[in-house]
Amino acid sequence: MLIKYSFQHFNTLLRCKNFKLNSYFKLLKYNCYSDDASSKSSLVHCNVGTIGHVDHGKTTLTAAITKVAAKIGKSKFITFDQIDRAPEEKARGITINIAHVEYSTNTRHYAHTDCPGHADYIKNMISGASQMDGAIVVVAASEGQMPQTREHLLLSKQIGIDNVVVYVNKADLVDREIMELVELEVRDVLTAYGYDGDNTPFVFGSALLALQGDSSELGEPSIHRLLDALDKHIPNPVRDITSPFILPIDNAIGVPGRGSVCIGTIKQGTIKRNDEAELLGFNSKFTCTISEIQVFQKKVSEARAGDNVGVLLRNVKLKQIERGMLLAKADTLQMHNRYEAEIYLLSKAEGGRYKPITSKYIQQMFSRTWNVQVRLDLPGEDDGMLMPGEHGTVTMTLLYKMYLSKDQTFTIRENNKLVATGIVTKVLGNMEIPQHNLGMIRTKEVKRVKKRKNK
């Protein structure tokens, strides 16, 4: 039975210690730093991407879009093999890392993220989706909506993606009656997860036929209809380009003889060459200088909120950079490890826990591009209790000092399953963590620190 969720939109993002080059930077060559290009464009910039179940055709569709757009001079054709380039991706025939391509229409420039659909790589999907202003939900007509279809929609809604377009792929393999049934089913799922299921655009086609140059209704014309639906249905994003810049680090690579490159999508502000910056997160803070900036293989003098960039840094080593850190304007952000938050504990019907949580609840917290171990304590002299399906106030103690702003959203995952969503309401400062073990903090000490902060 489908459940209509009532909780707010929440961020769910990823931290990973082992850097692996995503397909976007595998397409970059180190010598492209010698090329120069203007960052200004008359087109509205929008970040979109493909989400959906494994093997439903997300990567094929991504390649097909670039091929069709390339025919009218709006893109560079990126083949399927160029998108899924990692050896494990080739061996298993699935997308593992997120990949980025770009293309344009007459009114917009799109940065497109191809997200993995396999359940084993749901964290990578979360990281990719966090960069999107809208999403293309890919559903195979031969199978209909599947578990990762639903999970991707749930996570996308919590991240804050409010608008999606559905591409029903492999429509050449079924008859019209099956396509209608798939559409009805997917519209119900969209409504259940908080989307406008009745008015969401649906495009029927075959990404493989389009990739092969087929001119039938389900081939290349379906890609044109999809791009038209994106232009009309995904609102123009509103960017904050005046606040001090913040760039959540999604990946990093070393360029021999040049320095370290941080990769990510600018959250707010404008980054310029020679800006003084700080790299901070996980108890660490490093000062650095922005040497060069690239947007899709083009060297630019500045980049703004919404741009997916590679930033070459001086005075920082690759081993000092960790996925999930923030690159920010110098002297603008402070890290803490204690916060107050409002959380919603998912019910069993929503895929969450079937037992309540109490104080000393320790799990993994995800926000932006990082995750750390976190301890939740409930208010009251006696140990409180929060039941599945309920909202409550908690005190959060992070294992590492991180920067979280008021109203920043996050999620809690337990055994690789989403169990809670939340929003930061207050910064409480810092406290010592005995032996780097959250379980050794006494509950009374947590509450005592909070009382001192409130005085």
Secondary structure as UniProt FT lines:
FT   HELIX           23..27
FT   HELIX           30..34
FT   STRAND          44..52
FT   TURN            54..55
FT   HELIX           58..71
FT   TURN            72..73
FT   HELIX           80..83
FT   HELIX           87..92
FT   STRAND          99..104
FT   STRAND          108..114
FT   HELIX           119..121
FT   HELIX           122..129
FT   TURN            130..131
FT   STRAND          135..140
FT   TURN            141..143
FT   HELIX           147..159
FT   STRAND          164..169
FT   HELIX           171..173
FT   HELIX           176..192
FT   TURN            193..194
FT   TURN            197..199
FT   STRAND          202..204
FT   HELIX           207..211
FT   TURN            212..213
FT   TURN            217..218
FT   HELIX           220..233
FT   STRAND          246..248
FT   STRAND          251..255
FT   TURN            256..258
FT   STRAND          259..265
FT   STRAND          270..272
FT   TURN            273..274
FT   STRAND          276..281
FT   TURN            282..283
FT   STRAND          284..295
FT   TURN            296..297
FT   STRAND          298..300
FT   STRAND          302..304
FT   TURN            305..306
FT   STRAND          308..314
FT   HELIX           318..320
FT   TURN            323..324
FT   STRAND          326..329
FT   TURN            330..331
FT   STRAND          336..345
FT   HELIX           348..350
FT   STRAND          357..358
FT   TURN            359..360
FT   STRAND          361..367
FT   TURN            368..369
FT   STRAND          370..377
FT   STRAND          385..386
FT   TURN            388..389
FT   STRAND          391..402
FT   TURN            406..407
FT   STRAND          409..414
FT   TURN            415..416
FT   STRAND          417..429
FT   HELIX           434..436
FT   HELIX           438..440
FT   HELIX           443..454
//
